[in-house]
Amino acid sequence: MIIDQKKIDEAIEIIKGHGGHGIQKCVQCGACSAVCPGVKAGFPLLCRALIRELLNGHLEENIENSSSWGCQACNRCTEVCPQGVRPQEVVFAFRRYQALELAFSTSSVTSQMNLYETGHAVFSDPKEARRKVGLPEETPTSAFNEEAQKEIRTLMDNSPMGELGLF
Amino acid sequence: MEQIGLYLGCNIPLKAPDIEQSFRKIFPPLGVQPVDLEGAGCCPAWGTAPSFDLNTWCAISSRNITIAEDKNLDIMTGCNSCFGVLSEAKHFMGNAATRKVVNGSLAKINREFKGTSDIYHVAHVLHKKIGVAKIKENLKFSLAGLKIAVQTGCHTLWPSDVYKVKEENSYYPTILKDLCEVTGATVPHYSRLEGCCGMGGMRSTDAEKSLKLFKEKLLSIKEETDADMIVTTCSSCFLQFDMSQPILKERGEIDFEPIPTFYYTQLLALAMGFEPQQVASISQIDRRPIIAEIQSEKRRIKEGM
């Protein structure tokens, strides 16, 4: 393998910039992968394996790999890591790098649109179901509150998400 | 009566309002009054802002938290994902630089995160604030002789350093076991107790991988406990157990009937005598037989006993 220090530095900077601050503490022990449900289910590029790729500077090479989206954010890895890497934060930092390059499944666009429009990532008309269980048809949440929706839209418009043309 | 902000999230008020109704029924008799957090939205879910930008995640979470701060209330949520997302955001907001940037965004909507509200899960409020003794006093039906397999779910367990209430051992959780045992039911251990159910990002990214993980957990429950029901304190785990058992059955991958599954407060509401139509009526798996058993006359707890 050719070691390209410039590429390695760039990859580390990007991951840290997206919240994966502990990446350089990793000693590749694999404790994280041993407890990871994603690894167990067969996603090839999570926890130790992903961190190794990133520490070798292989960021763009893995941009299309969907493993990071299989991460459950369960943080079993964070709990067991003896070095304080907080591997889940590295996985999510890589996911953020992918997302801002629009390298994610189109199916997840719906959640962003729902969040922007109703303030709920998961949305369906709840009125009938709520009536049947004896609750008011409208939830007290942002779903039926225009002022709340406007606030959430303002936060999203003024974020890096606002520049992606998803909503 | 002690008040607490009821943070609903998305799935519970929109898809499983019987779970929401179960909260509203059980807490007042137990001495805790849930207060609506008007205009609260998505926590935001892992697949949304947290997957794009850390500060946007913190801003949207903090907006929700400030609604409780304005009422001088702590927050209680029944959704594990919401609990994890809000707790982690609050943890990140402990960093002065993050708090400054995020409060800059919140200023645009006339809000400021102060960090004065603590975040609790429904199970924490029941176990730590109310306590099993008080729950026991309010039971109308005994679940003695019934077997429950418990599923705590991931996001109340890890990372334990960001949570207000912690299990003694997050890989051997006992809070939900205690809450179930107080009903009189038995709660046998099974080897995949702390295992992930496969819902969440995994389910939407690769349904087959998710089902594989789920099946391993389900078989451990069936073979090691032969439980009458599965009880969870995670609304996502609830959806996975309720939706995916019938899929495995239809495919011929399991040779037993799907095990009825409840969110914990549904089970408690039934044991406290509330109307099944209101507190436990939305599910794929037919729960009517087990509900009839739970609320059968022979199980009624006689006054003064």
HADDOCK unambig.tbl for C-alpha pairs under 7 A between the chains (distance, minus, plus):
assign (segid A and resid 18 and name CA) (segid B and resid 54 and name CA) 6.83 0.50 0.50
assign (segid A and resid 19 and name CA) (segid B and resid 54 and name CA) 6.82 0.50 0.50
assign (segid A and resid 37 and name CA) (segid B and resid 196 and name CA) 6.33 0.50 0.50
assign (segid A and resid 41 and name CA) (segid B and resid 209 and name CA) 5.32 0.50 0.50
assign (segid A and resid 41 and name CA) (segid B and resid 210 and name CA) 6.94 0.50 0.50
assign (segid A and resid 41 and name CA) (segid B and resid 212 and name CA) 6.90 0.50 0.50
assign (segid A and resid 41 and name CA) (segid B and resid 213 and name CA) 5.96 0.50 0.50
assign (segid A and resid 42 and name CA) (segid B and resid 209 and name CA) 6.89 0.50 0.50
assign (segid A and resid 69 and name CA) (segid B and resid 201 and name CA) 6.06 0.50 0.50
assign (segid A and resid 69 and name CA) (segid B and resid 205 and name CA) 6.26 0.50 0.50
assign (segid A and resid 70 and name CA) (segid B and resid 201 and name CA) 5.19 0.50 0.50
assign (segid A and resid 70 and name CA) (segid B and resid 202 and name CA) 4.17 0.50 0.50
assign (segid A and resid 70 and name CA) (segid B and resid 205 and name CA) 5.68 0.50 0.50
assign (segid A and resid 71 and name CA) (segid B and resid 201 and name CA) 6.21 0.50 0.50
assign (segid A and resid 71 and name CA) (segid B and resid 202 and name CA) 6.39 0.50 0.50
assign (segid A and resid 72 and name CA) (segid B and resid 200 and name CA) 6.03 0.50 0.50
assign (segid A and resid 72 and name CA) (segid B and resid 201 and name CA) 5.53 0.50 0.50
assign (segid A and resid 72 and name CA) (segid B and resid 202 and name CA) 6.27 0.50 0.50
assign (segid A and resid 74 and name CA) (segid B and resid 154 and name CA) 5.36 0.50 0.50
assign (segid A and resid 74 and name CA) (segid B and resid 155 and name CA) 5.89 0.50 0.50
assign (segid A and resid 74 and name CA) (segid B and resid 158 and name CA) 6.29 0.50 0.50
assign (segid A and resid 75 and name CA) (segid B and resid 158 and name CA) 5.20 0.50 0.50
assign (segid A and resid 75 and name CA) (segid B and resid 159 and name CA) 5.34 0.50 0.50
assign (segid A and resid 76 and name CA) (segid B and resid 158 and name CA) 5.79 0.50 0.50
assign (segid A and resid 76 and name CA) (segid B and resid 159 and name CA) 6.80 0.50 0.50
assign (segid A and resid 78 and name CA) (segid B and resid 159 and name CA) 6.02 0.50 0.50
assign (segid A and resid 79 and name CA) (segid B and resid 158 and name CA) 6.28 0.50 0.50
assign (segid A and resid 79 and name CA) (segid B and resid 159 and name CA) 5.41 0.50 0.50
assign (segid A and resid 79 and name CA) (segid B and resid 160 and name CA) 7.00 0.50 0.50
assign (segid A and resid 92 and name CA) (segid B and resid 51 and name CA) 6.30 0.50 0.50
assign (segid A and resid 95 and name CA) (segid B and resid 51 and name CA) 6.01 0.50 0.50
assign (segid A and resid 96 and name CA) (segid B and resid 51 and name CA) 5.21 0.50 0.50
assign (segid A and resid 96 and name CA) (segid B and resid 52 and name CA) 4.52 0.50 0.50
assign (segid A and resid 96 and name CA) (segid B and resid 53 and name CA) 6.30 0.50 0.50
assign (segid A and resid 99 and name CA) (segid B and resid 51 and name CA) 6.90 0.50 0.50
assign (segid A and resid 99 and name CA) (segid B and resid 52 and name CA) 5.75 0.50 0.50
assign (segid A and resid 100 and name CA) (segid B and resid 52 and name CA) 6.39 0.50 0.50
assign (segid A and resid 111 and name CA) (segid B and resid 48 and name CA) 6.63 0.50 0.50
assign (segid A and resid 112 and name CA) (segid B and resid 48 and name CA) 5.92 0.50 0.50
assign (segid A and resid 119 and name CA) (segid B and resid 41 and name CA) 4.95 0.50 0.50
assign (segid A and resid 119 and name CA) (segid B and resid 42 and name CA) 5.87 0.50 0.50
assign (segid A and resid 120 and name CA) (segid B and resid 10 and name CA) 5.85 0.50 0.50
assign (segid A and resid 120 and name CA) (segid B and resid 41 and name CA) 5.67 0.50 0.50
assign (segid A and resid 120 and name CA) (segid B and resid 42 and name CA) 4.69 0.50 0.50
assign (segid A and resid 121 and name CA) (segid B and resid 42 and name CA) 6.18 0.50 0.50
assign (segid A and resid 121 and name CA) (segid B and resid 45 and name CA) 6.65 0.50 0.50
assign (segid A and resid 122 and name CA) (segid B and resid 10 and name CA) 5.88 0.50 0.50
assign (segid A and resid 122 and name CA) (segid B and resid 11 and name CA) 6.73 0.50 0.50
assign (segid A and resid 123 and name CA) (segid B and resid 14 and name CA) 6.77 0.50 0.50
assign (segid A and resid 124 and name CA) (segid B and resid 14 and name CA) 6.36 0.50 0.50
assign (segid A and resid 125 and name CA) (segid B and resid 14 and name CA) 6.95 0.50 0.50
assign (segid A and resid 126 and name CA) (segid B and resid 14 and name CA) 4.83 0.50 0.50
assign (segid A and resid 126 and name CA) (segid B and resid 15 and name CA) 6.53 0.50 0.50
assign (segid A and resid 129 and name CA) (segid B and resid 17 and name CA) 6.86 0.50 0.50
assign (segid A and resid 130 and name CA) (segid B and resid 17 and name CA) 5.68 0.50 0.50
assign (segid A and resid 133 and name CA) (segid B and resid 17 and name CA) 6.98 0.50 0.50
assign (segid A and resid 133 and name CA) (segid B and resid 18 and name CA) 5.84 0.50 0.50
assign (segid A and resid 133 and name CA) (segid B and resid 277 and name CA) 6.10 0.50 0.50
assign (segid A and resid 133 and name CA) (segid B and resid 278 and name CA) 4.09 0.50 0.50
assign (segid A and resid 133 and name CA) (segid B and resid 279 and name CA) 6.92 0.50 0.50
assign (segid A and resid 134 and name CA) (segid B and resid 278 and name CA) 6.16 0.50 0.50
assign (segid A and resid 135 and name CA) (segid B and resid 21 and name CA) 6.94 0.50 0.50
assign (segid A and resid 139 and name CA) (segid B and resid 13 and name CA) 6.52 0.50 0.50
assign (segid A and resid 140 and name CA) (segid B and resid 36 and name CA) 6.76 0.50 0.50
assign (segid A and resid 140 and name CA) (segid B and resid 38 and name CA) 5.19 0.50 0.50
assign (segid A and resid 140 and name CA) (segid B and resid 39 and name CA) 6.33 0.50 0.50
assign (segid A and resid 141 and name CA) (segid B and resid 38 and name CA) 5.59 0.50 0.50
assign (segid A and resid 141 and name CA) (segid B and resid 39 and name CA) 4.40 0.50 0.50
assign (segid A and resid 141 and name CA) (segid B and resid 40 and name CA) 4.95 0.50 0.50
assign (segid A and resid 141 and name CA) (segid B and resid 41 and name CA) 5.79 0.50 0.50
assign (segid A and resid 142 and name CA) (segid B and resid 39 and name CA) 4.26 0.50 0.50
assign (segid A and resid 142 and name CA) (segid B and resid 40 and name CA) 5.52 0.50 0.50
assign (segid A and resid 142 and name CA) (segid B and resid 41 and name CA) 5.01 0.50 0.50
assign (segid A and resid 145 and name CA) (segid B and resid 39 and name CA) 5.90 0.50 0.50
assign (segid A and resid 148 and name CA) (segid B and resid 39 and name CA) 5.11 0.50 0.50
assign (segid A and resid 151 and name CA) (segid B and resid 109 and name CA) 5.87 0.50 0.50
assign (segid A and resid 152 and name CA) (segid B and resid 60 and name CA) 6.94 0.50 0.50
assign (segid A and resid 155 and name CA) (segid B and resid 105 and name CA) 6.73 0.50 0.50
assign (segid A and resid 159 and name CA) (segid B and resid 56 and name CA) 6.17 0.50 0.50
assign (segid A and resid 160 and name CA) (segid B and resid 53 and name CA) 6.92 0.50 0.50
assign (segid A and resid 161 and name CA) (segid B and resid 52 and name CA) 6.65 0.50 0.50
